[in-house]
Amino acid sequence: MLAKLIDRIGDSNPQLWRELKGHLTGRNLIYVLSASLLIQGSLLLAFSETTCTYKKGICTRTLWHYDWLPIFRTLDWIFPLTLFSIGVYTLVADVVRERRKGTLNFIRLSPQSSENILLGKILGVPCLVYLGILLAMPLHVGAGIAAGVPVSWIIAFYALIVAASGFLSCAALLNVSLTQAPYQAIASSFLGAWLGSSFIGLLEFQLDWNSLTYNDLGDWGWFVFSLGNRMISLNLWMLITVSVASYWLWVAANRLFRNPYGTMLSKEQSYWLVGSFQIWLLGLFWSQVNNSVPDSNLLFGCLFGVSVISLILLLCVIYGISPQRQQLLDWARYDRFNSAKSWLDWIKGKRSPATMAIALNLAMTGAIWLPWVLLFNATVEDKIKAIAGLLLSANLIWFYAVLAQLVFLSKRGNSGAWALSVLSLVILLPIFLLLPLENKVPGLWMFSAFGSGWMLLEKASMVTIFFSLLGQWALMVGTNLYLTKHLQRVGESATKQLYHVQ
């Protein structure tokens, strides 16, 4: 019967059929069944006690009493940690093994779609882990109901664990596509266990285990939706958040699997990613608009946090959409001369530099946060300074994008590591160089050190802010001209080599 079911699965997803056929052997099934029953039996014995009914000094009847809540809570941790650690380990180890043997390229060239192949890996490789958890689920659900745990919490727990498992699986596939390192499967397993345990702790904090009622997490929300005191809304919000994050990891992993030398995201996809993330982030800060007293410290503090988070996101986007050297050379050699589609190619092209796309992402970020700044309870001067602070941060991020593109255009190997090193140096070095000056030269701080402007905007004059912006714009124009001329030069050199022009 199991063989027939696997054969039916093979009709729709041959990769899943291949994985299930290889893992669901008789010996493996016996091992999983034995391990699951052993763990369940050990839990029942550990959290139970017996009482005897004595008659004439002889125990005639033995009654077993189980402490269901500890059983339920123990399985609460065993299930996801097994899924997050062992499941991720088996997935990464399988991909690394196939890559080492050379069969991964053979699978990539098969007529199957890349989506089917990756889905087959995610569902098929850890299938023994899934089976072990399914065998113990009746005990978990039964123990929860017997202990009085709300059924809605149990359902939400399972939904969130499945979503988190999908997130970690997609992240593991993306990581193994980007890097090749020794003991990669073990490192991924430990990282999955750490992230998973943090997520489980967050879920467990929702419930008061003494009274088995929901905790009130305070008056916080997302836009107009209250999350702190409505557990259904909170769990639904977390489920959507984790699912959307998993989707973007899936998109990146799928593109890299299909073309290991391409970009993780297209430029058009980056606009959707940045826009959706900024709207999600705006929802978390939206309640600050309603503060009753004008507070410039709160305004600048919130925007400082937003700028740092946006920097991390956009650095990832810069890496994800920046073409490698050969793609840039092909663009400079062929597409650069096509003026009819020049601007469209900068915005949507697969091989064009990422600078224009990053500029559009920054403009979209500013447009999303501008209404928040204007609605914030602050003075007009503080609002103008806040908008200037957004410009200062955006200018520096765009400058980082140009630097990264120059690194990708260089002939150095492992350009991703070089780009990370260069950007880390450019972001951190000004801070260490300006620390001895403290606040004596605020314009220099705002001009070169990312995020420092938010600490100085309140006391800085409008003239200082204006000249800091002018300095940034001069730097941006200079680096962009250098990038354009460098692209033109390498494109002409490549064309001469192509046609053997001396």
N, C-alpha and C positions, 0 to 999 in steps of 0.2 A: 504493500500500500504506500509506504514511504517512497519507494522507488518510482511508482507511478506519479506521485505528487511532484517529485523532483523533475521527472521528465516533462510534466505539464509546465512547470516553471521555466524549463529550458526553451520552450517554444517562444516565450515572451522575452526572456533575458538569458542568453547563452552563458554570459559571464557568471551570473548568479548560479545557474545550473552547474557550471564547472566548480565553483567554490563549494557548493553544498555537497556535490558528489565526492569531492576530495576530503571534506571534513566530517561528514556524517557517516562515518564507518561504524561497524558494530562495536569495535573496541572503544572508540571515543564515546559512543553513546553510553556504554556501560560505565566508563569513568565518570562522565558527567552525572548520570543518575546516581551513582554511588556517592559522589561528593555532595550533591544536593541533599540526598536523604541523610547523610552523615551530619551535615551542618544543621538541618532542621531538627534531627533527633537530639543533637547536642544542646540546642537552644531549649527544647522542651524539657530536657533533663535539668539544665542549669537553672531554669526559672520555674521550678515546680517543687511541690512538697506533698508528702503523703500523710494521710491520717488513717488509723485503723479502728474498726469496730470490734471491740473485744467481747468475747462471751466465754465465761469461765477461764479467763486469763489467756485465751487463745484468740489471735487476730483472725476473725472470720471474714472480714471484708475490708479491702484496701481502697481508699479513695484518693484520686490524684487531683491536686489543685494547682492550676497554672496562673502565673502572674503575667497576664497577657500584654500589658503595656510595655514592660522591658523587652519582651519578645518582638513586639511591633517596632519599637525604636531601634533595636539592634539590627533588624532587617532593613530599617530605613537607611542605615549607613552601609550595610553589606552590599545591598543591591547596586546603588549608584557607584560606589567605589570599585566594585568588581567591573562594572560596565565601563567606568572612566579609565581605569588603570589597565586591566587585562585586555579589555576590548581595544583600546588604543594601541597597546603593545602588539597584539596580534596583527592589527591592520598595518601598522608601520613596518613591522618585521616582514610581513608578506610582500609588501611593495619593494622593500629593500632587497629581499631575496630574489624577486623576479627581475629587478633591475640588474643585479649582479650576474644572474644567469643569462640575461639577454632576452628573456621571454616577454618582458614588458613592452619592448619595441614591436615584437611580433603581435601582441594583443592590440597595440595602438594602430597597427596597420590592418587589423581585421575589419570586416564590413560593419561591425557593430558601431553604434554611436558612442561617443565618449561618455555621454550621460549614462547609458546603460552599463558601460564598463565600470565606472566609478560607483554607481548604485549597487552593482553586483558585488563589488569589493566591500562596500560599507555593510551590506546586509548579509553577505555570505561568509566573509573571513571570520568575524566574531560569532558565527551562528551557534557555536557550542556555549559561549557565554550567555547568549540570549536564551538558549534552551534551559540552562541551569537556573536562570532567574525565573523563567516561566514555571518551572517545576515547583519553585518555592513561593510563588505568588499567592496560591490559595491559603497557605499558612499566614502570610503577611496580611492579606485582606481580612481573613477570619479573626486574627488576633486583634486587628484594629477595631473591628466591629464589636468584638467581645469586650474590649477595653473602653468602649464608648467614644472612640475618636470619630469626629464628624466625617461622614462619607464624602462630603464635598471636598474636604481637605485631602483625603486619600486619592480621589480622582485628580485633583489639581497637582498633587505630588507626582503621580505617574506621568501626567501630561508634561510637566516641567522637566522631569528627568529624561524623558524621551527627547524633548527639544534640546536639552543640554548635551545629550549623547550625540545628537546630530551635529551640533555646533563643534564639539571636540573632534568628531570624526572628520568633518570638513577641514578643520584647522590642521589636523594631523596629515591629511592628504596634501594640503597646500604646503605645509612645512617640508614634507618629504620630496615634493616637487622642486622646492627652492634650494634645498641644502642637501649635502651629502657629508655625513659626519660619522665617526665611529660611535658605537653604542647609541645610535639614534633612537632605536625602539625603546631602550630602557629609559633614556632621558625623556622621551615623549610620554612614557607611562607615568613617571614621577610627576611631570608637569600636569598631566591630566588628573592624577590623584589629588594634587594640591589645589588646582582650580575647582575640581569637583567637590572636594571637602569644604571649600569656602562657599560654594553655591548651596550645598546641603545645609551648612550652618545658617545661611540666610533663610532658607525655607523653614528650618526647625524653629527659628526665632519667631515665626509668625504665631505659633501655638503656645499657649500657657499649659504646660504638661501637668500641672497640679490640678487645675480645674477643667482641663480639656476644652478651653474656650479660646477664641482668637484674641491676640494681643492688639491693643490700640497703639499703632506705631507713630502717632502724632498727626498733626494737621498739615500734611503735605500732599501734593498732587501733581498732575501733569495737565497743563492748561486748566480747564474748568473741571476736570475729573478728579475727585477725591480718591486717594490711594491709601493714605495712612490708616484710615479707620473703616475701610471697606475691602475686606480680604479678597472678595471675588474680583473686584476691579484691579487690585494689585496683582493677583495671579494672572489675570488675563493680559495685563500690561507687560508683565515679565515674559509671558509666553510669546506675545507678539514681538517683543524686543529681541529675545533670543532667536526666534524663528527668522526674523529679518536679517540679523547678523549672520546666521547660518547660511542664508541665501547668498549673501555677498561673498562669503568664504567659498561656497560651492561654485559660484560663477568664476572666481579667480582660479580655483583648483581645476575646474573643467577646461578653462582656456589654456592653462599651462600643460595639462595632460594632452590636449589636442595639438598644441604647438609649443614645445619646451623652450623655443627661442623667441617666442612672441611676448607680448605684454600681458600682465595679469588682468587688466581691464582695458576696454576701449575708452576713448575720450568721452563718448556719449554716456557710457555706463558710469564714468566718474562723476558726471553732473548729477545723475540720479542718486548716487551714493552720498555725495557731499550734501545735496539738498535734503535728502531724507534724514541724514544724521543731524544736520543743523536744526531742522524742525523738531526732531526728537529732543535735542538739547535745549532748544528754546522753551519747550513745554515744561521742563524741569525748573527753569528760572522764571517762568511767567508770573508766578505768585509774588515775586519781589516787586513787580510793578505797583502793587497795591499798598506799599508801605506808606504809613500816614504822615511821616515827617521827612522832609528832604534830607537825604543822606548821601553825600558825594563819596564817602568811603565805601558804602555798600555798592554804589553804582560802579566805581572803578574796580572794586574787589571782585564783583561778579564778572565783569568783562575781562579782568585778568585771568580768571579761571577759564572762561570761554576761549580766550586767545591761546592759552597753553594747550587745552584739549584740541582746539582746531589745528594748532601747529602739529601735534602728533598725528592727527588724522591726515592732514595734507602732506606731511612728509611721506606717509605710507602711500598716498595717492600719487605723489611725484614718482616714487619708486615703481608704482604699479602701472603707470601709463607712459613712462619714459622709454622710447625705443632704444635698442642697443646700437652699437657703432655701425654694423653692417646695414641695418635698416635706415639709419640716418644717411649713410653714404648713398644708398640707393635713392633715397628721397632727394638728396642734394644733386644727384646725377641726372635724374629723370623728371621728377614731379615739380621741382623748384622753378623750372622754366615755364610751366603751364600757368600763365597769369590768370586765365579764365576761371580757374578753380582754386587760386592761391589761398584766399582767405578761408574758404570752406575747408580746404585741406588742412590748414593750421588748426581749425576747430574740431574736425572730425577724422582727419586722415590717420591711417594706421602707422605710417612711417615718419610723419612730420614731428618736429620737436614738440615737447609737452608744454612749453611756456605759455602759449595762448590759452590752452585748456585750463591751466592753473589760474591764469588771470580771470577767466570766466567763472571758475569755481570760487575765487576770492570775491568777485563782484556779487555773485549769488549769495555768498555768506553775509556780506555787508548788507545786501537788500533784505535778507531775512531778519537781521538783528536791528536794523534801523528803526522799525516801528517800536520795538521794545525800548530802545533808548529814548525815543521821542515821548513815549507814554510814561516813562519813569518819573517819579516825583523828585525832580531836581531842578536847580536853577538853569536858565538858558545858557549861561557860561559853562556850567558843568556838562551840559549836553553837547555843546560844541566841542569841548575838550574830549568828551567820550568818543564822538565821531572821528575826531583827529587821531585818537588812540587806535581806533579800528583801522584807520588808514596806515598808521605807522606799522602796526602788526602785519597788515596785508602786504605792504611794500617789502618788508623783510622776508616774508614767506616766498614772495615772487622772486626775490633775489636768490634765495636758496634754491628755487626751482631752476633758475638759469645756471647756477653753479653745478647742480646735479647733472643737468643736460650736457655741460661741458665735460664733466668727468666721464659720462657714458660715451661721449664722442672720442675720448682719448683711446690710445692703443693699449692701455694697461689691462691685464687680465683681472678677472673677478671685479668688474667695475662696480658692482653693487656694494662690496665691502669698501672700496675706495670712496664711493659717494658717501657712505655712512661716516667714514673717517673724516672726510673733508667738511661735511655739514656739521658734525659734532664739534670740530675745531672752530668753525666760523661762528657757531652759536654760543659756545662756552668761553672761547678765548677773550672776547671783549669784556665779559663780566670780570674775569680775573685781572685783566689789565686796568680796568677802571675802578676796581675796589679801593686802591689807595687814595683815589681822588674823592671818594664818597659822593656827596651831592654837590660838589663845587662846580661841576660842568654838566648841568642837566641836559643840555642840548646834545652833547656827545653820547650820553647814555641813551637817549631816545633814538639817536641816529643809528647806533650800531648794536646795542644789546637788546635782544628780543625780550619783551615783557617788562623791561625796566621802566618804560614810559608810564605804565599804569601807576607806579609808585611815585612818580614825579609830576604827573599831570596836574594834580590839585594845586601845587605850588608854582608850577612853571607858567611863565607869561605866554601870551598868544604869539609874541614875536619869536620866542625860543622855539615854540612848537612849529611855527611856519618855516623857520630856517632848517629845522630838523627834517621836515618834509621835503624841502628843496634839496637838501643834501642827499636824501634817499632817492629822490627822482633822478638826480644827476648820476648817482651810482647805478641805478637801474638802466638808464639810457646807455651808459657806457658799457655795461656788461652785455646788454642785448645787442648793441652794435658789434661788439667783439664776437658774440656767438654767431650773428648773421654773416659777418665777413669770414669767420672760420669755416662755417658751413659752405660758403661760396668757394673758398679756397680748396677745401678737401673735395668738393664736388667736381671742380675743374681738374684737380689732379687725378681723381679717379677716372674721369672721362678721357684724359690724355693717355692714361695707362691702358684704358679699354681699347682705344683706337691706335695705340703705339705711336703717339705723337711725341716727338722728341723736343 
